[in-house]
């Protein structure tokens, strides 16, 4: 039986700050909302640790690259980069889908 490779998650400082700000904002709206959103995001991150190509190529990337992917959870877009060499997934951004993203 072949053991499935699990990628390591690495968070960019900016992505951590984005998530903290989002959860802080949600906590002013509801007691349950921050935990629900956080759990949903982390559930998806568990999926990509085992299969990083699960989600679509990030179409907001200035120059398309199959190593940059994104998914949406409750109107929050999570962008990540796959490093097959290091077996890492770098979380780059967590942003509400209504915000205009800066190119990268």
C-alpha atoms as one frame of an Amber mdcrd trajectory, in Angstrom:
protein
   0.000   0.000   0.000   1.367   3.426  -0.994   1.424   6.014   1.763  -0.127
   9.301   0.702   2.232  12.295   0.845   1.004  15.048   3.168   2.176  18.562
   2.385   3.217  20.936   5.158   1.134  24.120   5.538   3.076  27.376   5.780
   1.256  30.656   6.369   2.545  33.986   5.039   2.428  36.662   7.708   0.032
  38.694   5.554  -2.397  35.759   5.282  -2.358  35.276   9.063  -3.131  38.964
   9.518  -5.961  38.748   6.972  -7.518  35.791   8.791  -7.197  37.446  12.210
  -8.861  40.615  10.913 -11.683  38.649   9.327 -12.327  36.638  12.492 -12.205
  39.799  14.600 -14.739  41.497  12.320 -17.020  38.440  12.391 -16.872  38.270
  16.198 -18.583  41.675  16.306 -21.422  40.271  14.195 -21.939  36.906  15.887
 -20.437  34.639  18.523 -20.561  31.559  16.292 -19.531  33.047  12.932 -15.762
  33.228  13.553 -15.569  29.587  14.614 -17.765  28.407  11.744 -15.670  30.256
   9.131 -12.350  29.229  10.687 -13.399  25.561  10.868 -14.579  25.566   7.263
 -11.295  27.089   6.057  -9.180  24.638   8.044 -11.280  21.692   6.832 -10.464
  22.686   3.260  -6.788  23.115   4.125  -6.716  19.515   5.365  -7.968  18.428
   1.948  -5.259  20.286   0.051  -2.538  18.934   2.317  -3.261  15.517   0.831
  -4.101  16.677  -2.685  -2.859  20.222  -3.428  -4.242  20.269  -6.984  -7.832
  19.810  -5.780  -8.818  23.424  -6.400  -8.661  25.553  -9.524  -5.668  27.490
 -10.788  -5.741  31.054  -9.450  -7.139  33.135 -12.290  -6.324  36.386 -10.479
  -2.586  35.743 -10.781  -0.997  38.212 -13.234   0.904  35.464 -15.036  -0.999
  32.150 -14.855   0.898  29.447 -13.022  -0.382  25.996 -12.050   1.405  26.241
  -8.676  -0.936  29.038  -7.557  -4.449  27.904  -6.673  -7.473  29.261  -4.838
 -10.791  28.249  -3.306 -13.732  30.069  -1.740 -15.337  29.404   1.646 -18.271
  31.556   2.809 -17.270  34.393   0.442 -13.630  34.266   1.560 -11.059  33.467
  -1.116  -7.998  31.564   0.071  -5.013  31.678  -2.275  -2.124  29.246  -1.941
   1.078  28.223  -3.664   2.246  24.641  -4.073   5.919  23.766  -3.717   6.298
  20.163  -4.842  10.039  20.204  -4.188   9.624  21.166  -0.510   6.267  19.391
  -0.144   4.791  22.662   1.149   1.621  24.613   0.634   2.047  28.314   1.346
  -1.146  30.178   2.253  -0.780  33.583   0.614  -4.078  35.399   1.160  -7.444
  35.198   2.827  -9.717  37.866   1.402 -13.425  38.576   1.057 -14.543  38.014
  -2.534 -16.084  41.494  -2.713 -12.677  43.135  -2.303 -10.655  44.001  -5.357
  -7.425  42.007  -5.148  -4.074  43.508  -5.973  -2.230  41.626  -8.677   0.642
  39.403  -7.699
